[in-house]
Amino acid sequence: MANQQPYRIKTISEFHQLRGLPKPEHPLISVVDYSTIDHSANDPRTVMLNFYSISLKRNSAAKIRYGQQQYDFDEGVMFFMAPGQVFGVEIDHSKQVEHSGWILLIHPDFLWHTGLARSIRKYEYFDYAVNEALFLSEKEENVLTEIIQNIQQEYHSNIDKYSQGIIIAQIELLLTYAERFYNRQFITRKISNHQVLEQMEDILNRYFDDEHLMQNGIPSVQYVAASLNMSPGYLSNLLKVLTGQSTQQHIHDKLIEKAKEKLSTTTLSVSEIAYELGFEHPQSFSKLFKAKTLLSPLAFRQSFN
C-alpha cells in the first residue's frame, strides 16, 4: 500500500458517486450514514480527500491504516482528516457485519467568510490523522451524534441566510466536544501514555549518548514526535496532561541533565561542552543553563569544588 499513489477524491459529489450514494443535497457539506456505503472489491486502497472528513465508525469489516497504526471498529472510533491527508483502507469481504456510524464531509469552501475558516487550524487533532484516533464511550457517541443530526436536519430544510451560520455553530460545538474527549483520552489511557513517557526517555538518552550529537544538533520536537509515531501537537498535549511540560521542555531538561554531568565530571570548557551538546553558540547554552538552574555553567561547576 505504501508504494501506491493515493486516489484523490476532489469533491463531495465524487465521494458520493464512488461510494454508491445518492447525489448530495448540498455540494459543500454532507452527512453520510456509514451503513449505506458500498464497499467494492475494486475500491482504491489508498485515498486522499480534498475536503475535511470527520467520521465515527464501528462494527465494520474495514480496517484503516492511520499513520503508523491500524484500527478496526469493534468500538466507536473517531477520525479527523484534513484536506490532503492520506489514509489506507482494507476491506475483508468475507465478513458479514452490520456497519454503523456516520461521516461528516465539509468542503473548505463552505467555511469561507466564517471565523471557522481560520480557527479550524487550532484543532490539533486534525494532525492526528497520521497518528491517533479518538475512542469514545457510548455517552460521548450520543452527544456527538445528536450534533450531527442537527447539522443534517438544517441542510435538509430550506436553505436560507441563517443556514450556514447555524451549521457552522454546530460544527464548532462538535469540534469543542471532540477536544474535551481527546483530553479525557490523554488521562484515561494512563498505561499506554506512561509507556510513551518511557519510550521518549529512551529516545532522548540514546540521542544524547550518540557521539555524533555535535554534528546532528539538539533533537527537535519533530524528531522526537516522529520517533514515537505521533504528531508534534499530539505529543506535546499528551505530555502537558501527564507532566505539565511540553516536548520542548522535556528536551531541555535532558539537555541540562547531560550538561550537569559534563560540568561535574570532566575538565572540558563551557564552550566545548556547548558544542558537544549540539549548540552552535556557547552563549545560547549558557543562557538556557542559567534559565533552568539559576546558575551559570561556571558557577555550577565551582559549586563542586
Summary of the structure (lengths in Angstrom):
residues: 305
radius of gyration: 24.2
end to end distance: 60.7
largest distance: 81.2
contacts: 882
relative contact order: 0.09
helix: 52%
strand: 15%
